[in-house]
């Protein structure tokens, strides 16, 4: 039996601020721990797919990011939230690559490694690129307003591509868990 999945974006969805100079400045968005824990209790796999262009800019290395992420995942695990990954695009936004959202390479890799189908998987994120990625693999895009689209030019496009728009990850997770068959 294939697992169910809810892909999670990182900056603007689970943590803030969106743009950081130092990893230690990242803070968990209130309620994110409990929300992801609820998904896990419901049987969802929760891979994190993130663009970390600050790696390419030299503000921190891949190993520093992974060290930070594993500490963050440990904190989340204390609440019962089990994160998979991370699946990281380390490139600058303007640099063409195969792994940057809305391309689906990182989502495909997570699905293969974690044992679930992409079609029908949820994507929880804060940008139009997150919603467009979900559309490409016939996933269910869930937009949160805690990140990039809050008042941004990206908002109309992100909302148009989203299957659901919620104020934060906790609100979106409640919607997911209220869906028939979940």
Buried (B, 14 or more C-beta within 10 A) or exposed (E): EEEBBBBBBBBBBBBBEBEBEEBEEBEBBEBBBBBBBBBBEEEBBBBBBBBBBBBBEEBBEEEEBEEBBEEBBEEBBEBBBBBBBBBBBBBBEEEEEEBBBBBBBBBEBBBEEBEBBBEEBBBBBBBBBBBBBBBBBEBBBBBBBBBBBBEBEBBEBBBEBBBBBBEBBBBBBEBBBEEEEB
